[in-house]
């Protein structure tokens, strides 16, 4: 993927993966993005930790079954395949 125009190259910033993406989105715009609702009401997905089905409703959200933290970035929020998982045991710090 190419540069998104935000100063981050491919594989960085909004195109990072895993924990790096979760932390980037959680901190983006001073933390204001993390609780913002996803367009279209969210993305149906399965937790990448426990496999429970849930809907990611904000850019950073947790699985209601196990608390696994997931995120998607604005340029990629139209496809559940772009949802990234922070990893087992990860807990999101308060903004």
C-alpha positions in Angstrom: 0.0 0.0 0.0 1.1 3.5 -0.6 1.4 6.5 1.6 -2.0 7.8 2.8 -0.9 11.4 2.9 -0.7 11.5 6.7 3.1 11.3 6.8 3.2 7.5 7.4 4.5 5.1 4.9 3.1 1.6 4.0 3.0 -0.6 7.0 3.0 2.3 9.4 0.4 4.6 11.0 -3.1 3.7 9.7 -1.6 0.8 7.7 0.2 -0.8 10.6 -0.8 -4.2 11.9 -1.6 -5.8 15.2 -0.8 -3.9 18.4 1.0 -1.2 16.4 -2.3 -0.3 14.6 -4.4 -0.5 17.8 -2.0 1.9 19.6 -1.8 4.2 16.6 -5.6 4.5 16.3 -6.1 4.8 20.1 -3.7 7.8 20.2 -4.7 9.4 16.8 -6.1 13.0 17.1 -5.3 13.1 20.8 -7.3 10.0 21.5 -10.5 11.5 20.0 -10.7 8.8 17.3 -10.8 5.7 19.5 -14.4 6.1 20.7 -15.8 7.6 17.5 -18.5 5.4 15.9 -17.7 3.5 12.7 -19.6 4.5 9.6 -22.5 2.3 8.8 -23.0 1.1 12.4 -19.9 -1.0 12.7 -18.3 -4.1 11.3 -19.4 -7.6 12.2 -16.4 -9.7 13.1 -15.1 -12.6 15.2 -12.7 -11.9 18.1 -9.2 -12.8 17.1 -8.6 -14.1 20.6 -11.6 -16.2 21.6 -13.5 -16.4 18.3 -16.7 -14.9 19.7 -18.8 -12.9 17.2 -19.3 -9.2 17.9 -19.7 -5.9 16.1 -16.8 -3.5 16.2 -18.8 -0.3 16.7 -16.0 2.2 17.3 -12.5 2.6 15.8 -11.1 0.9 19.0 -13.3 -1.6 20.7 -13.1 -4.7 22.9 -14.7 -8.1 22.5 -17.6 -8.4 25.0 -16.7 -12.0 25.7 -13.0 -11.8 26.6 -12.0 -8.2 26.4 -9.6 -8.6 23.5 -8.8 -5.2 22.1 -9.4 -4.7 18.3 -9.1 -1.6 16.1 -9.5 -0.5 12.5 -8.2 2.7 10.9 -10.4 5.3 9.1 -8.9 4.6 5.6 -9.5 0.9 6.0 -12.8 0.8 8.0 -14.9 -0.5 5.1 -13.8 -4.1 5.4 -13.8 -6.4 8.5 -10.6 -8.1 7.1 -8.7 -4.9 8.1 -9.6 -5.2 11.8 -6.4 -5.7 13.8 -6.0 -7.4 17.2 -3.6 -6.0 19.9 -2.7 -9.5 21.2 -3.5 -11.6 24.2 -3.5 -9.9 27.5 -3.3 -6.4 26.0 -5.2 -3.7 27.9 -5.8 -0.3 26.5 -4.5 2.6 28.6 -6.9 5.5 29.3 -6.5 8.4 26.9 
